[in-house]
Amino acid sequence: MTKTKRNAERSRKIFENVPKEERPAWAAHILSRFDKQIKDIPAPVLELYQLIDDKEMWITARIQADKIRQFRIKNNNYNMTNYLILAEFVANATYNTADETATVENVCGHYIVDLAIRLTEQFDNKKLTEEVQEAIFSDNLPHRRTICHKILYALQHELYALLLFLKKIPRYLQKFFSIL
């Protein structure tokens, strides 16, 4: 197996291991690692970040991917082509998360990791490489923290209900033994 195929396979496996609902935030987190390195972030990319923050808007991410592609085509002298392709893949992966029937460029998410790693090589910046790798393997996404808080909140309510039930047990036992 060639290095390119191994990288693509690794990228696919990593992407598919990210829970579906977290993929847009995860992918945007990776993309955002490059923002400090780019002087002028194109407007379509900035709009993509806003779109990802609103789950109801994910269904429009396909339109945003087209805007990013059009920007890339019109500005062929823009030297960050791989950054724009990565942003386009993030938009398509977001759209695919929102729409179960999405089949257009359904594998774009599979290439996010590989392209992000190749993009770090363009900058030759060790700190950026570490940040991107950390973002790829991060369990500390803002979205994931929100899910953990929801789970903890639900557990807290379940434990409270259990505590109320346990307080009633002596009363139930007293009634039970008084019947005997």
matplotlib code that plots the C-alpha trace (Angstrom):
import matplotlib.pyplot as plt

x = [0.0, 1.4, 1.9, -0.9, -3.3, -2.2, -2.7, -6.1, -7.2, -5.9, -7.8, -11.0, -10.8, -10.1, -13.1, -15.4, -14.5, -15.7, -19.3, -21.5, -23.0, -19.5, -17.9, -18.7, -17.2, -14.3, -13.5, -13.9, -11.6, -8.9, -9.5, -9.3, -5.7, -4.5, -6.3, -3.3, -1.1, -3.3, -3.3, -6.8, -9.2, -11.7, -15.2, -16.7, -14.6, -15.6, -19.2, -18.6, -17.6, -20.8, -22.8, -21.2, -22.1, -25.8, -26.9, -30.1, -27.9, -25.9, -28.2, -27.0, -23.4, -23.5, -24.2, -21.2, -19.0, -19.9, -19.1, -15.7, -15.1, -16.1, -13.7, -10.9, -11.6, -11.9, -8.8, -6.4, -3.5, -4.5, -1.6, -3.5, -5.4, -5.1, -6.6, -9.6, -10.0, -9.8, -12.6, -14.6, -14.3, -15.3, -18.4, -19.3, -18.8, -21.1, -23.7, -23.5, -24.0, -27.1, -28.7, -28.9, -29.6, -26.5, -24.5, -22.8, -19.1, -20.0, -16.3, -14.9, -14.7, -12.4, -9.7, -9.8, -7.1, -4.7, -5.1, -4.7, -1.4, -0.2, -1.2, 1.0, 4.0, 3.4, 4.0, 7.0, 5.9, 6.4, 3.9, 1.2, 1.9, 1.4, -1.8, -3.3, -2.4, -3.9, -7.0, -7.3, -7.1, -8.7, -11.5, -11.8, -14.2, -16.6, -19.4, -18.3, -18.1, -21.7, -22.7, -20.9, -22.7, -26.0, -25.2, -24.0, -27.2, -29.4, -27.4, -27.8, -31.6, -31.6, -29.6, -31.9, -34.9, -33.2, -32.4, -36.1, -37.0, -34.5, -35.9, -39.3, -38.1, -38.3, -41.9, -42.6, -40.9, -42.9, -46.2, -45.1, -44.3, -47.4, -49.5, -47.8]
y = [0.0, 3.4, 6.2, 8.2, 5.3, 4.7, 8.4, 8.4, 5.3, 6.7, 9.9, 8.1, 6.0, 9.0, 10.9, 8.0, 7.6, 11.1, 11.0, 12.3, 15.2, 16.4, 16.2, 19.9, 21.3, 18.9, 19.8, 23.5, 23.2, 21.7, 24.4, 27.2, 26.2, 27.7, 31.0, 32.6, 31.8, 33.5, 37.2, 37.7, 34.9, 34.9, 35.9, 32.5, 30.8, 33.2, 32.6, 28.9, 29.2, 31.1, 28.5, 25.6, 27.3, 27.0, 23.4, 24.6, 26.1, 23.0, 22.1, 25.2, 24.2, 22.9, 26.4, 27.6, 25.0, 26.3, 29.9, 28.7, 26.9, 30.0, 32.1, 29.6, 29.6, 33.4, 34.0, 31.6, 33.8, 33.2, 31.1, 29.2, 26.8, 23.8, 25.9, 26.7, 23.1, 22.1, 24.7, 23.3, 19.7, 21.0, 22.6, 19.4, 17.3, 19.6, 19.4, 15.6, 15.6, 17.6, 15.6, 11.8, 11.5, 13.6, 11.8, 14.7, 14.6, 12.3, 11.3, 14.9, 14.4, 11.4, 13.7, 16.4, 14.9, 14.1, 17.5, 19.3, 17.5, 18.3, 21.9, 22.1, 21.2, 24.3, 26.5, 24.6, 25.7, 23.1, 24.7, 24.8, 21.1, 20.2, 22.3, 20.6, 17.1, 18.0, 19.2, 16.0, 13.8, 16.2, 15.0, 18.6, 20.1, 22.7, 20.7, 17.5, 19.5, 20.5, 16.9, 15.9, 18.6, 17.3, 13.8, 14.9, 17.0, 14.0, 11.8, 14.3, 14.2, 10.4, 10.3, 12.7, 10.6, 7.5, 9.3, 10.3, 6.6, 5.4, 7.8, 6.2, 2.6, 2.6, 3.7, 1.0, -1.6, -0.4, -0.8, -4.2, -5.5, -4.1, -6.1, -9.3]
z = [0.0, -0.9, 1.6, 0.0, 0.4, 4.0, 4.8, 3.2, 5.0, 8.3, 7.7, 6.9, 10.1, 12.3, 10.7, 11.1, 14.8, 15.5, 16.6, 13.7, 15.7, 16.6, 13.2, 12.1, 15.4, 15.2, 11.6, 12.2, 15.1, 12.9, 10.2, 12.7, 13.8, 10.5, 10.9, 12.8, 9.9, 7.2, 6.9, 5.4, 6.0, 3.1, 4.0, 2.9, 5.4, 8.2, 7.2, 7.5, 11.1, 11.9, 10.1, 12.1, 15.4, 14.5, 14.0, 12.3, 9.5, 8.8, 6.0, 4.2, 4.4, 0.8, -0.4, 1.7, 0.2, -3.3, -2.1, -0.9, -4.2, -6.2, -4.2, -4.9, -8.6, -8.9, -6.8, -8.4, -7.2, -3.6, -2.3, 0.3, -2.1, 0.3, 3.1, 0.9, -0.1, 3.5, 4.3, 1.4, 2.8, 6.3, 4.7, 2.9, 5.9, 7.9, 5.2, 5.2, 9.0, 8.6, 5.8, 6.0, 2.3, 1.3, -1.3, -3.0, -2.1, 0.8, 1.4, 1.8, 5.5, 5.0, 3.6, 6.3, 8.5, 5.6, 4.0, 7.4, 8.0, 4.4, 5.0, 8.1, 6.0, 3.9, 6.9, 8.4, 11.9, 14.6, 17.0, 14.3, 13.5, 17.2, 17.4, 14.4, 15.7, 19.0, 17.3, 15.3, 18.4, 20.8, 23.2, 24.5, 22.0, 23.2, 21.8, 23.6, 26.9, 26.3, 25.8, 29.0, 30.9, 29.6, 30.7, 34.1, 34.5, 33.6, 36.0, 38.8, 38.3, 38.3, 41.5, 43.1, 42.2, 43.5, 46.8, 47.2, 46.6, 49.1, 51.7, 51.3, 51.8, 55.6, 55.3, 52.8, 55.0, 58.0, 56.1, 54.8, 58.3, 59.8, 57.4, 58.4]

ax = plt.figure().add_subplot(projection="3d")
ax.plot(x, y, z, "-o")
ax.set_aspect("equal")
plt.show()
